[in-house]
Amino acid sequence: MSFLLRAQSIWDNFAKCKINDYARLRNFDFGPNNESSVSKLSPFITHRILSEYDLINDIKSKYKIKNSTKFVEEIFWRVYWKGWMENRPKVWENFISEKNLNFDYELYKKAINGNTEIDFFNSWVLELKQHNYLHNHTRMWFASTWIFNLGLPWQLGAKFFFKYLFDGDAASNLLSWRWVGGLQTKGKQYLFSSSNLRKFSNNRFNVEKIINKQIYLEESTQIPLEDGIYNNNMEPKSDDLIMFENDLHLASLQNLLPSYKKVFIILLKNDQRQIKLSESVLKFKQDLVSEFEEQFDNVKQIDPSSLEITFKNTNGIDLIYPGVGENYDFITEFKKLHNKKIFNLVRDEDLFAWKFAKKGFFKFKENIPRINQRVLENYSKNNF
């Protein structure tokens, strides 16, 4: 079964059988080998096999689900995180360039190998490495334990997640770690109790007390708002197109890609990455790319190291905008080194939603009805 069909099957089953219980059960993690109360669609959404807007459109028009308010809100948290970071790309730049972290290296090695004195934390490390996934509530417990119990730098924890998660989305992962640490909502840290852990792990983890250190994180520099992203659209501007593995949305690209002479998909290898990925994550991404490539005659995966030769005599290149993160850092460096013009192609739904993500989520939430309307209009117009 193709990844698209698998993702659609998972979504159809969740929408028909589970979404009505989502608000009540979403915080429960019953374990990696038990039926989940969440959709587990995030690996596909991160790579846009399905997009957040696909789910919104389906809920509003296809399934017409009434009891979906909480699920829709959680979908929009992903959209909000992306928009928040697109409006503040300096957050990613600061994160990726941080070199002067002070920490206990031996404790760090124990943590990433699941050899700490905290049994429930060790089990999460093993689960992450084996399944390349953790329930969202467990990610919060994990990050809180990492920061406030073990006292390790949150940046190393975020990179550890990037290494092993199939859904290692730059915005959702990075900003969630910042939120737990008290950086995203100033001074509001996420700390959990033993009763919370016991209840929402369905009694799998039963400890007497959670012990935390008094740690207060602060932003080292001011984070300015930027608006350069809003100068873009989805109109082709050159003959060649570059895309990355984190945007493989067939429905919205199947009419666009054939208009180009050549389309090149890039999957960065570890020696081209600032954050190294596990072999299982790289294989997952490669399988997605290979399957997508087969859908088009003019689409070809290209080794990132061959870009200079491939575009030696080409000045302007279109780019399916991959968002703030590793991929965009790579193409920006290529652009600077070889004096190329890169034209970002950015979807209307993204640009429309992101403009409401300049402040807190609850300000963004007020505009969800407007975003929903825009999504439905675009899907109707484009016949996705």
N, C-alpha and C positions, 0 to 999 in steps of 0.2 A: 504494500500500500504506500502511495506517495505521502510525503510529509503534509502536503496540503489536504489530502483526503483524510489523513490521520487526525490532523488538527480540527478539521471540520466535523469529523465523527465525534471527537471528544467534546467539542463545543455543542453539537446537537444533543448529545446525551445529557450534558450538564444543564442545558437550557430546558430540556423537557422533563428531567427527573430530579434535579438537585437545586436549581436556583431559588425555589420557594423557601428552602431551608437555609439558604446561604447566610442571611443576617443572624440567625440563631446559632449556627454551628461553625461559622467561618474561623473563629479563634481557637477551635479545638484541633490539636495535632494528635491524631490517633496512631501515629507511627508510620514508617516508610512502607510497611507491608500490609497496611490496612486501608480500607476504603476512605477516601478523603472527602471532606466537605467543601473543598475549594476546587476550582476548575482545572488547575495544573496546566493552563494554556500559556503561561509566561514564556517558556522557551520558544514557542512559535510566534508570540507577539513581539518579543525582543528582536526577532529577525524578520518581522513583518510578513511571515507566512500568512498569518491573519493580523489585522491591525486592530487597535482599540476601536476605531470607527466602524469596522466590520461588525463587531459585537454590538455596538450602540445601534447601528442600523437594523440588525437582525432583531434586537429586543423590541425596537419601536415599530417596525414594519412587518417583519416575517413572523415572529412569534407573538408579538403584542402582549408581552408578559407584564402583568400588573404589579406583582410583588418583587420588583427588581431594583428598587430605589438604592438599597445599600450596595448591591453589586455594581450598579452603574456608577455610583460615587467612587467605589474602589478602582474601577477602570479609569476614571478621570483623575485619580491620584497619579497614575502613570503619565497621563497627558500633562498634568500640572507640573510634575517633577521635570519632565523634558523642557517645558516652557520656561520654568524657573531658571534652569541652567542655561538655556539659550539666551535668556535675558542677562545672565551673569556668567559668561564663559570663563571669567577670571577664577571662578571656584575650581574648575577642572585644572586650569593652569597651575594654581597654587598647590593643589593636591599632587599632581604628577611631578612637580619640580621640587617637592619637599625632600631634602637630603639630610637634614640635621636632627634626626629623631634620636632621642635618648631613651633607651629601654634595656631591660634585662634579656640578653640574647639567649641565655640558656632556658629561661622561662618561655621565651618566644618559640624556641625549637620544640619544647615540650607541648606547647599549645597547638602548633600546627601538625604535630604528630599524634595528638590525642593522648598525651601521657601526663596530664596534669593531675592534681589531687581531687579534681571535681569530676565525678563520674558522669553526670548528665552532660556536661560540656564535652567530655571525651566521646560520648556516644554521638553527639551532633557532628563532631569532626569526622568520625568514621562514616556517618550517614551522608554527609556532604561529598566525601571522596568517592563513595560507592555509587551514589545515585545522582550526583551533580545537581542536587536540588535540596532545598529545605523549605518547610512550611513558613509562611510569612511571620507568624507569631514566634516560631522558633528562631527565625533570623533576628528578631528583636531581642529575645532572651540571650542568644549567642553574642550579639554585639554588646549588650549590657554587661554580660559576664566578662567579655574580653577587655572592655574599657574600665569598668568600675570594680571588678573583683580581681582580675589578673593585673590590671594596671598597665596594659599594653597600649601603644599608640593606635588610635582608631584607623589611621591611614593604612597600617599593616593589615588590620582586619579586613578593611574594604578590599585591599589587593588580594588577600587570601580568598575572599568570595569571588572576585573576578577570575581567579585562576581556575576555580572548580565549578562554578555555576554555568549551566547551559543558558540560563537567562541573565547573564551578567551585563545588564543594561547600564550604560555609563551613568545616566541621571538617577534612575531608581535606586541603584546600589549605593552610589556615592552619597546621595542626599539622605537616604535612609540611615546610613551610618552617622552622618552629621546630626540627624534628628535625634537619634538615640543618645549621642554625646552631649546634646544641649547647645549645638552650634546653629542648627537650622531655626529652631524657635528659641530665641536667646534665653538661656538659663533654665529651660525646661528639659530636664534629663529624663530618660526612660529607665526606671528601676523597677524590678519586679519582686514579688514576695514568694515565699515557699508555698503559700496557699494558692496563689495564682498559677505557679508552675504545676502543682499537683492537680488542680482542677482542669486546666486546659491541656495537660498532657494525658488526660484520662487516667490519672493515678499511675502513670508509668514512672514518674520521677517524684519520689517522696523524701524530701529532706527537711530537717528540723528548722533551719534558718539559712537565709541568703545573706552572706557577709559582703558588704561593699566598702570600698575606700572612698574618702572624701576627695573627689577629683572634679575640678572645674576647668573646662576647656574654654579657650578664648580664640577669637579670630585674630591672626597675626597682622593682617592688612585689611584695608577697606575694600569692599566688593562693589565696584561701580555697575550701574545699569548700562547696557549697550543695546543698540537697536539696528545694527547692520543687517541682521537676518531678514528684516522686513523689506529689504530692497529686492527680494528675489521672488520668482514665480516658477511655474512649470513649463514655460514656453521654451522650445529648443532654440539654441543659439549657435550651434556648430554642427559639424558632420559626424563627430565622434563623441561617444559617451562613456564615462567611467561610473561604475557602481561598486558598492561593497556588499559584504555578506549580511549586513544587518538591515538591509531593505530589499527584500525579494518578493514584494507584493505583486503577484502575477496579475490580479484583476485590474489594477490601475496602471500597470506597465505594458500590458500586452498590446495596446494600441500605439503606445509611444515608442517602444524599442525598435519596431520594424522601420521607423522613419529615419533611423541612423544607418550610415554605411557600416560602422562597426561599433559594437558595444563590448566593453571589457569589464569583467568582474574581478575584483581584487580581494584576496584573502591573505592578510598579513601573516607571515611566519613569525615564530618567536624571536628570531634575531632582528626583526623589524619592529618589535613591540617594546613599549616601555614597561608593560606589565606582562609577564610570561603566563601563558595559559597551559593547562594540563593537556596531555595527549588526547584524552577523551573529549574535551571541549573542542579542540582543533579538529578532531575527526567529525564531530557533530556538525560543525560549521562547514567542513569540506563536503560532507554528504548533502547538505542543503544546497550548496553552490552547484555541485555536479548535477543534481536533479533539475535545478532552475535552468542551467545552461542547455540542457537537452530540449527545452521548450522553444528555442529560437535558433534560426539558421545563422543569424549575424552576431550571436552572443558567444563570447569566448573568455574563459578564465585566463588571466595573465599573471605571470610571476611578477611581483612588485618590483623586483630588481631590474626588470627589462623595460620599465616605463620610459626611461630616458631615450633608449633606442627606438622604441615604438613611436614616440611622439617627437622625434628629432626634428622633423620638418612641419610640425603642427604647432600653431600658436595658441588657438583657442579650443578648449575642451569643455563639454558639458559634464556635470557631475550630479548624480542623484544624491542629494545632500545627506550625509550619514549622521548628522548631528554632532554636537560637541563630544569629543572623545578621541580614542586612539586613531580611528580611521581618518578623521578630519585633520588631526595633527600630522599624520603621514602625508596626506595630499597637500597640505599647506606648506610643509617643508619642501616637497617636490616642486611646488609652484615657485617658491622663493629661489631655490637653487638653480632652476632652469628657465626662469623668467617666462612662465607660461600664464595665460589667462584662463582661469577656471570659473565657469559659470554655474553657480549653485541652482539646481532645480528643487524647489521646495513646494510641497503640497499646500493647497489653499486651506484645507481643514486644519493643518498644523499651524500655519501663520495666523489664522483667525483665532484659534484656541490659545496660542502662546501669548498673544497680546494681553490676555486677562491674567497671566501668571506672573505679574511683576511684584505682587505683594503676597499676602498669606493665602492659604488654601480656601478659607471661608469667603474671602473676597472673590476668588476664582469660582467658588461653588455657586455664587449668586448668578453667574453667567452661564451655567451649564445648560439651562433651557435654550439660550441663544446659540450655543455651540451645537446642541442636539439638532436644532432647526437647520443650521448650516450644513451639518453632516447629511441629513435626510435630503436636503435640496441637491447637494452635490452627487449623492449616490443615485438619485432619480435622474438627474441631468446626464450623468456619465454612464448610467445603466450598468453599474458594477455587478 
